[in-house]
Amino acid sequence: PTPPTFNPDATISSNLLTWLAEYAIKKIEAFKFVHMWYFTREGLQEAVQMVRCLKENVTLAITQVGEGNVTLCTANSLTVSKNARLDHNLTFANYMYAKNHFLMCIENTGWGNQLVLP
């Protein structure tokens, strides 16, 4: 067998690929409060597991996206996680990890500089 090739000039992304719970995404898009637990490793891992489960058994719900617009989304993804913890129950390390993902998420959602100070 031939050895794998190595590109010394290849760049490595500094962004972590994450899968946030649909519940948390909807809250952020609506500018509503969401617990930081959803942005911790545990919360992100649960979101990935939820997606895997939903692919096998999907129940859809109609939700309003904007004025006059509706969409179908998975019903289970719109509920609060039974494992979610209050912010004050997170360890400092978990909270700081979650903070970084939260800031990245609100930037990707388009909150803008008026709502997010640099």
Residue pairs with C-beta under 8 A, 6 or more apart in sequence:
15 104
16 101
18 44
18 101
19 44
19 47
19 48
19 51
20 38
20 39
20 44
20 47
20 101
20 105
21 38
21 43
21 46
21 47
21 50
21 77
21 81
22 47
22 73
22 74
22 77
22 78
23 34
23 38
23 77
23 78
23 79
23 80
23 81
24 34
24 38
24 39
24 43
24 47
24 105
25 105
25 109
26 63
26 78
27 33
27 34
28 34
28 105
28 106
28 109
29 109
31 111
31 115
35 84
35 85
35 86
35 87
36 87
36 90
36 95
36 98
36 99
36 102
37 43
37 81
37 83
37 84
37 85
37 86
37 87
37 90
37 98
38 44
38 47
38 81
38 84
38 98
39 97
39 98
39 99
39 100
39 101
39 102
39 105
40 90
40 94
40 97
40 98
41 94
41 97
42 83
42 94
43 81
43 83
43 84
43 98
44 101
46 81
46 83
50 76
50 77
53 76
54 74
54 76
54 77
58 74
59 74
59 75
59 76
60 72
60 73
60 74
60 75
61 72
61 73
61 74
61 75
61 78
62 70
62 71
62 72
63 70
63 71
63 72
63 73
63 78
64 70
65 71
87 95
90 98
103 116
106 115
106 116
107 116
